[in-house]
Amino acid sequence: MANIVAIVGRPNVGKSTLYNRLTESRKAIVDDFSGVTRDRHYGEAEWIGKRFTVIDTGGFVHGSDDIFEAAIREQVHIAIEEASVILFMVDVTTGITDLDDDIANILRRSKKPVYVVANKVDHAKLHHASAEFYAFGLGEIFNISSATGSGTGELLDEVVSNFEILEEEESTLPKITIAGRPNVGKSSLTNALLGKDRNIVTPIAGTTRDAIRIHYNQFGNEFLLIDTAGLRRKTKVTENIEFYSVMRTIKAIEDADVVVLMIDANDGLEAQDINIFHLAEKNKKGVVILVNKWDMVEKDHKTAKEFEARIREKIAPFNDVPILFTSVTEKQRIFKAVETIMEVYKNKTKKIPTSKLNDVMLSVIENYPPPAIKGKYIKVKYITQIPGRSPMFAFFCNLPQYIKDPYKRFVENKLRENFDFTGVPIQVFFRQK
């Protein structure tokens, strides 16, 4: 289960500033990808060894003022349903407004932990001013200044006290999540895979209520399919589909071993798809890209190749990923997709014997050693695979601090060439021997 912290509140109380502060330690990871962060409203944070996802709800409200307040209330409803913890942010310099009161009324009925965060408490005089927020009846008030960061430590200590350190799941079956924007064909893929023969399907009881887990066992392949489509309980939530699906997608990706990113052949790879891709990559999940509705595209002999090249360009540097062109309605290449997913799962869980690793990689490194720096030569002596949920390799050498990123990428590419890690993010570490 993913831990999700949603920051709610009316506009201009400082939600984004707090979001940036909470996610900043991991910002460097996020910012590597150009064009991804502009429309990013969710990110990773970590506090005393517990990781969680932070959502800035402010980034999801569009529209004119009259629908604005309704949209904010609606997001609070979604946050109550989907998040693990809610931070209700108010502004000490303006006090309680009608919209704050409305939000507080909704939150009071919630069963989730809610923390009232009084922002812009930039000096001691304002500490007393925040006492008026006790009127909400939501318990303790946390005074912070999201601009300077004061008070955020105490708040985070409280927030993470709600999270368990995520336990390993009891099921050993591979977990496959189908993700993508609305209407790309996620449900149809699930139905096509299951066919009419529903008795093969055993929904697993007692798993999370936020995704349907379907036990797939056909043609020699067995896995759990985490279906994120068609899960919305019909509540008053109607407008904020994007915000809703982002929260669902994050949970489903964190639960998965392999993420199947479905995109619509008519639209190509859009910003939201790239976000999903990088979320999977950052969480070290296997990835398969399915370009669906391929039967509806006008084609000539070059189309698929060009389409694929454009996708690889957009997802670089991690573009060693299978890309399949499918039509779910025509049942084109669906079982090929299942085979590919299972291959990616095998690649993700593959262990390479140390002797083989050293034989292959030491000779690669001998032919292309790392460039000498300040007259010092770097000598790699030994390589081993580190146990973990995704492939990680430690290269032991005399001067690890002199290894630069381009050389790490070179080594990663050579590992991919020699051992086939298609669809899987791999990590390379240089360590002192």
GUROTI-425375 format. One record per residue (C-alpha): x, y, z. Coordinates in steps of 0.5 Angstrom, whole numbers, padded with zeros to 4 digits. Example, Ala and Ser with C-alpha at 12.3 -4.5 7.8 and 13.67 -1.06 7.14 Angstrom:
2
+-------+-------+-------+
:  east : north :    up :
+-------+-------+-------+
:  0025 : -0009 :  0016 :
:  0027 : -0002 :  0014 :
+-------+-------+-------+
***
This chain:
433
+-------+-------+-------+
:  east : north :    up :
+-------+-------+-------+
:  0000 :  0000 :  0000 :
:  0003 :  0007 : -0002 :
:  0003 :  0012 :  0003 :
:  0000 :  0019 :  0000 :
:  0000 :  0025 :  0004 :
: -0005 :  0030 :  0000 :
: -0004 :  0038 :  0002 :
: -0011 :  0041 :  0001 :
: -0013 :  0048 :  0002 :
: -0016 :  0055 : -0001 :
: -0011 :  0058 : -0006 :
: -0005 :  0062 : -0004 :
: -0004 :  0059 :  0003 :
:  0002 :  0056 :  0001 :
:  0001 :  0049 : -0001 :
:  0006 :  0049 : -0007 :
:  0011 :  0052 : -0003 :
:  0010 :  0047 :  0003 :
:  0010 :  0041 : -0003 :
:  0017 :  0044 : -0006 :
:  0020 :  0044 :  0001 :
:  0018 :  0037 :  0003 :
:  0020 :  0034 : -0004 :
:  0026 :  0038 : -0005 :
:  0031 :  0033 : -0002 :
:  0029 :  0028 : -0008 :
:  0028 :  0034 : -0013 :
:  0034 :  0033 : -0016 :
:  0032 :  0026 : -0019 :
:  0025 :  0029 : -0021 :
:  0029 :  0035 : -0025 :
:  0033 :  0031 : -0029 :
:  0027 :  0030 : -0034 :
:  0026 :  0036 : -0038 :
:  0019 :  0038 : -0039 :
:  0016 :  0033 : -0034 :
:  0016 :  0038 : -0028 :
:  0012 :  0043 : -0031 :
:  0006 :  0040 : -0030 :
:  0008 :  0036 : -0024 :
:  0004 :  0036 : -0018 :
:  0006 :  0030 : -0014 :
:  0013 :  0027 : -0012 :
:  0017 :  0023 : -0007 :
:  0019 :  0025 :  0000 :
:  0022 :  0022 :  0006 :
:  0023 :  0023 :  0013 :
:  0026 :  0019 :  0018 :
:  0027 :  0013 :  0014 :
:  0019 :  0013 :  0011 :
:  0018 :  0014 :  0004 :
:  0011 :  0017 :  0002 :
:  0008 :  0021 : -0004 :
:  0006 :  0028 : -0003 :
:  0000 :  0031 : -0007 :
:  0000 :  0039 : -0008 :
: -0008 :  0039 : -0010 :
: -0007 :  0046 : -0012 :
: -0004 :  0044 : -0019 :
: -0011 :  0041 : -0021 :
: -0016 :  0046 : -0020 :
: -0017 :  0050 : -0027 :
: -0023 :  0054 : -0029 :
: -0027 :  0061 : -0027 :
: -0028 :  0063 : -0020 :
: -0035 :  0060 : -0019 :
: -0033 :  0053 : -0021 :
: -0027 :  0054 : -0017 :
: -0030 :  0053 : -0010 :
: -0034 :  0047 : -0012 :
: -0027 :  0044 : -0015 :
: -0023 :  0045 : -0009 :
: -0029 :  0042 : -0004 :
: -0029 :  0036 : -0009 :
: -0022 :  0035 : -0009 :
: -0022 :  0035 : -0001 :
: -0027 :  0029 : -0002 :
: -0022 :  0026 : -0007 :
: -0017 :  0027 : -0002 :
: -0021 :  0024 :  0004 :
: -0022 :  0018 :  0000 :
: -0015 :  0017 : -0003 :
: -0010 :  0020 :  0001 :
: -0007 :  0016 :  0008 :
: -0006 :  0023 :  0011 :
: -0009 :  0030 :  0010 :
: -0005 :  0037 :  0011 :
: -0011 :  0042 :  0011 :
: -0007 :  0049 :  0010 :
: -0009 :  0056 :  0012 :
: -0006 :  0062 :  0012 :
: -0005 :  0066 :  0019 :
: -0005 :  0073 :  0016 :
: -0012 :  0072 :  0013 :
: -0015 :  0068 :  0019 :
: -0021 :  0064 :  0018 :
: -0025 :  0065 :  0011 :
: -0032 :  0062 :  0009 :
: -0028 :  0057 :  0004 :
: -0024 :  0055 :  0010 :
: -0030 :  0053 :  0014 :
: -0033 :  0049 :  0009 :
: -0027 :  0045 :  0008 :
: -0026 :  0044 :  0015 :
: -0034 :  0042 :  0015 :
: -0032 :  0036 :  0010 :
: -0026 :  0034 :  0014 :
: -0029 :  0034 :  0020 :
: -0033 :  0028 :  0018 :
: -0027 :  0024 :  0015 :
: -0024 :  0018 :  0018 :
: -0017 :  0020 :  0016 :
: -0012 :  0023 :  0020 :
: -0012 :  0031 :  0019 :
: -0007 :  0036 :  0021 :
: -0009 :  0043 :  0021 :
: -0002 :  0047 :  0018 :
: -0002 :  0055 :  0020 :
:  0002 :  0057 :  0015 :
:  0006 :  0064 :  0014 :
:  0008 :  0064 :  0022 :
:  0014 :  0068 :  0020 :
:  0016 :  0071 :  0027 :
:  0014 :  0069 :  0034 :
:  0008 :  0075 :  0034 :
:  0004 :  0071 :  0030 :
:  0004 :  0064 :  0034 :
: -0002 :  0067 :  0038 :
: -0006 :  0069 :  0032 :
: -0006 :  0062 :  0030 :
: -0010 :  0060 :  0036 :
: -0017 :  0062 :  0032 :
: -0016 :  0056 :  0028 :
: -0018 :  0051 :  0034 :
: -0025 :  0053 :  0032 :
: -0025 :  0048 :  0027 :
: -0025 :  0043 :  0032 :
: -0020 :  0039 :  0028 :
: -0015 :  0038 :  0034 :
: -0007 :  0041 :  0034 :
: -0005 :  0047 :  0030 :
:  0002 :  0046 :  0027 :
:  0005 :  0053 :  0026 :
:  0010 :  0053 :  0020 :
:  0013 :  0058 :  0015 :
:  0013 :  0054 :  0009 :
:  0018 :  0059 :  0006 :
:  0023 :  0058 :  0011 :
:  0022 :  0051 :  0013 :
:  0021 :  0053 :  0021 :
:  0016 :  0048 :  0024 :
:  0016 :  0043 :  0018 :
:  0020 :  0038 :  0022 :
:  0015 :  0037 :  0028 :
:  0009 :  0037 :  0023 :
:  0013 :  0031 :  0019 :
:  0014 :  0027 :  0026 :
:  0007 :  0027 :  0027 :
:  0005 :  0025 :  0019 :
:  0010 :  0019 :  0019 :
:  0007 :  0016 :  0025 :
:  0001 :  0014 :  0021 :
:  0005 :  0010 :  0017 :
:  0008 :  0003 :  0017 :
:  0014 :  0001 :  0014 :
:  0012 : -0002 :  0008 :
:  0012 : -0010 :  0009 :
:  0013 : -0015 :  0003 :
:  0007 : -0018 :  0000 :
:  0005 : -0025 :  0002 :
:  0003 : -0027 : -0005 :
:  0010 : -0029 : -0009 :
:  0006 : -0028 : -0016 :
:  0008 : -0022 : -0021 :
:  0004 : -0016 : -0020 :
:  0002 : -0013 : -0026 :
: -0001 : -0006 : -0027 :
: -0004 : -0003 : -0033 :
: -0003 :  0005 : -0033 :
: -0005 :  0010 : -0037 :
: -0010 :  0016 : -0039 :
: -0017 :  0015 : -0039 :
: -0020 :  0012 : -0045 :
: -0014 :  0009 : -0048 :
: -0017 :  0002 : -0047 :
: -0015 : -0001 : -0040 :
: -0021 : -0004 : -0038 :
: -0022 : -0007 : -0045 :
: -0015 : -0010 : -0045 :
: -0017 : -0013 : -0038 :
: -0023 : -0016 : -0041 :
: -0019 : -0019 : -0047 :
: -0014 : -0022 : -0043 :
: -0019 : -0026 : -0039 :
: -0024 : -0027 : -0045 :
: -0031 : -0030 : -0043 :
: -0028 : -0036 : -0039 :
: -0029 : -0032 : -0032 :
: -0028 : -0038 : -0028 :
: -0021 : -0038 : -0029 :
: -0021 : -0031 : -0025 :
: -0021 : -0031 : -0017 :
: -0021 : -0024 : -0015 :
: -0017 : -0024 : -0008 :
: -0021 : -0023 : -0002 :
: -0018 : -0018 :  0003 :
: -0013 : -0014 : -0001 :
: -0013 : -0007 : -0002 :
: -0020 : -0004 : -0003 :
: -0017 :  0001 : -0008 :
: -0015 : -0004 : -0014 :
: -0018 : -0010 : -0017 :
: -0013 : -0015 : -0016 :
: -0015 : -0021 : -0021 :
: -0011 : -0028 : -0021 :
: -0009 : -0029 : -0029 :
: -0007 : -0036 : -0030 :
: -0008 : -0038 : -0037 :
: -0003 : -0041 : -0043 :
:  0003 : -0042 : -0038 :
:  0003 : -0035 : -0035 :
:  0001 : -0034 : -0028 :
:  0000 : -0027 : -0025 :
: -0004 : -0022 : -0021 :
: -0007 : -0016 : -0025 :
: -0008 : -0010 : -0022 :
: -0014 : -0007 : -0025 :
: -0014 :  0001 : -0024 :
: -0020 :  0002 : -0029 :
: -0027 :  0002 : -0027 :
: -0026 :  0003 : -0020 :
: -0029 :  0009 : -0018 :
: -0035 :  0009 : -0013 :
: -0040 :  0013 : -0016 :
: -0039 :  0019 : -0011 :
: -0041 :  0026 : -0012 :
: -0034 :  0026 : -0015 :
: -0035 :  0028 : -0022 :
: -0030 :  0033 : -0025 :
: -0024 :  0032 : -0022 :
: -0022 :  0026 : -0026 :
: -0015 :  0028 : -0027 :
: -0013 :  0029 : -0020 :
: -0017 :  0022 : -0018 :
: -0013 :  0018 : -0023 :
: -0007 :  0021 : -0021 :
: -0008 :  0018 : -0014 :
: -0010 :  0012 : -0016 :
: -0004 :  0011 : -0021 :
:  0001 :  0012 : -0016 :
: -0002 :  0007 : -0011 :
: -0002 :  0002 : -0017 :
:  0005 :  0003 : -0019 :
:  0008 :  0003 : -0012 :
:  0004 : -0004 : -0012 :
:  0007 : -0007 : -0018 :
:  0013 : -0011 : -0021 :
:  0011 : -0009 : -0028 :
:  0008 : -0003 : -0030 :
:  0004 : -0003 : -0037 :
:  0004 :  0004 : -0040 :
: -0002 :  0004 : -0045 :
: -0002 :  0010 : -0050 :
: -0007 :  0012 : -0055 :
: -0004 :  0011 : -0062 :
: -0008 :  0017 : -0064 :
: -0005 :  0022 : -0059 :
:  0002 :  0019 : -0058 :
:  0006 :  0020 : -0052 :
:  0003 :  0026 : -0048 :
:  0006 :  0029 : -0042 :
:  0001 :  0025 : -0037 :
:  0004 :  0019 : -0040 :
:  0011 :  0021 : -0039 :
:  0010 :  0023 : -0032 :
:  0007 :  0016 : -0031 :
:  0013 :  0013 : -0034 :
:  0018 :  0017 : -0030 :
:  0014 :  0015 : -0024 :
:  0015 :  0007 : -0026 :
:  0022 :  0008 : -0027 :
:  0024 :  0012 : -0021 :
:  0020 :  0007 : -0017 :
:  0025 :  0002 : -0020 :
:  0019 : -0002 : -0024 :
:  0019 : -0006 : -0030 :
:  0016 : -0002 : -0036 :
:  0012 : -0005 : -0042 :
:  0009 :  0001 : -0047 :
:  0003 : -0001 : -0051 :
:  0001 :  0003 : -0057 :
: -0007 :  0001 : -0057 :
: -0012 :  0003 : -0062 :
: -0006 :  0002 : -0068 :
: -0012 : -0001 : -0072 :
: -0015 :  0006 : -0073 :
: -0008 :  0009 : -0075 :
: -0007 :  0011 : -0083 :
:  0000 :  0007 : -0084 :
:  0005 :  0006 : -0089 :
:  0011 :  0002 : -0089 :
:  0015 :  0007 : -0084 :
:  0010 :  0009 : -0079 :
:  0011 :  0004 : -0073 :
:  0018 :  0005 : -0074 :
:  0018 :  0012 : -0074 :
:  0013 :  0012 : -0068 :
:  0017 :  0008 : -0064 :
:  0023 :  0012 : -0065 :
:  0019 :  0018 : -0063 :
:  0017 :  0015 : -0056 :
:  0024 :  0013 : -0055 :
:  0027 :  0020 : -0056 :
:  0022 :  0022 : -0051 :
:  0023 :  0017 : -0045 :
:  0031 :  0017 : -0046 :
:  0036 :  0016 : -0043 :
:  0032 :  0010 : -0040 :
:  0029 :  0007 : -0047 :
:  0031 :  0000 : -0047 :
:  0024 : -0001 : -0046 :
:  0019 : -0006 : -0050 :
:  0014 : -0002 : -0055 :
:  0008 : -0006 : -0058 :
:  0003 : -0004 : -0062 :
: -0004 : -0007 : -0061 :
: -0011 : -0007 : -0062 :
: -0015 : -0009 : -0056 :
: -0022 : -0009 : -0060 :
: -0019 : -0013 : -0065 :
: -0015 : -0018 : -0061 :
: -0008 : -0016 : -0064 :
: -0002 : -0018 : -0061 :
: -0005 : -0018 : -0054 :
: -0002 : -0025 : -0052 :
:  0005 : -0023 : -0055 :
:  0004 : -0017 : -0050 :
:  0003 : -0022 : -0044 :
:  0009 : -0026 : -0046 :
:  0013 : -0019 : -0046 :
:  0011 : -0017 : -0039 :
:  0013 : -0024 : -0037 :
:  0020 : -0023 : -0040 :
:  0021 : -0016 : -0037 :
:  0019 : -0019 : -0030 :
:  0024 : -0025 : -0031 :
:  0029 : -0019 : -0033 :
:  0027 : -0015 : -0027 :
:  0028 : -0021 : -0022 :
:  0034 : -0024 : -0026 :
:  0041 : -0026 : -0021 :
:  0047 : -0026 : -0025 :
:  0053 : -0031 : -0022 :
:  0058 : -0027 : -0020 :
:  0064 : -0031 : -0024 :
:  0060 : -0029 : -0030 :
:  0059 : -0022 : -0029 :
:  0066 : -0021 : -0027 :
:  0069 : -0025 : -0033 :
:  0064 : -0021 : -0038 :
:  0065 : -0014 : -0035 :
:  0072 : -0014 : -0033 :
:  0074 : -0015 : -0040 :
:  0069 : -0009 : -0042 :
:  0072 : -0005 : -0037 :
:  0080 : -0007 : -0039 :
:  0078 : -0005 : -0046 :
:  0075 :  0002 : -0044 :
:  0077 :  0004 : -0038 :
:  0075 :  0010 : -0034 :
:  0078 :  0016 : -0036 :
:  0084 :  0018 : -0032 :
:  0083 :  0024 : -0028 :
:  0089 :  0029 : -0025 :
:  0094 :  0023 : -0027 :
:  0090 :  0018 : -0023 :
:  0088 :  0012 : -0026 :
:  0082 :  0008 : -0024 :
:  0082 :  0001 : -0023 :
:  0076 : -0003 : -0022 :
:  0078 : -0010 : -0019 :
:  0071 : -0014 : -0017 :
:  0064 : -0013 : -0019 :
:  0058 : -0016 : -0016 :
:  0050 : -0016 : -0016 :
:  0047 : -0013 : -0010 :
:  0041 : -0017 : -0007 :
:  0034 : -0012 : -0008 :
:  0028 : -0012 : -0012 :
:  0031 : -0009 : -0018 :
:  0038 : -0010 : -0021 :
:  0043 : -0007 : -0018 :
:  0051 : -0007 : -0019 :
:  0057 : -0005 : -0015 :
:  0063 : -0004 : -0018 :
:  0069 : -0004 : -0013 :
:  0075 :  0000 : -0015 :
:  0080 :  0005 : -0012 :
:  0078 :  0012 : -0013 :
:  0070 :  0011 : -0014 :
:  0069 :  0019 : -0013 :
:  0073 :  0020 : -0020 :
:  0067 :  0016 : -0024 :
:  0063 :  0021 : -0028 :
:  0056 :  0020 : -0030 :
:  0057 :  0019 : -0038 :
:  0062 :  0013 : -0036 :
:  0056 :  0010 : -0031 :
:  0052 :  0010 : -0037 :
:  0057 :  0007 : -0041 :
:  0057 :  0001 : -0036 :
:  0050 :  0001 : -0036 :
:  0049 :  0000 : -0043 :
:  0054 : -0006 : -0043 :
:  0051 : -0009 : -0038 :
:  0044 : -0009 : -0042 :
:  0048 : -0011 : -0048 :
:  0051 : -0017 : -0045 :
:  0045 : -0019 : -0040 :
:  0039 : -0017 : -0043 :
:  0035 : -0012 : -0038 :
:  0030 : -0010 : -0043 :
:  0024 : -0006 : -0039 :
:  0028 : -0006 : -0033 :
:  0031 :  0000 : -0029 :
:  0038 : -0002 : -0027 :
:  0043 :  0002 : -0022 :
:  0050 :  0002 : -0022 :
:  0054 :  0004 : -0016 :
:  0062 :  0005 : -0016 :
:  0065 :  0003 : -0009 :
:  0071 :  0004 : -0005 :
:  0075 : -0003 : -0005 :
+-------+-------+-------+
***
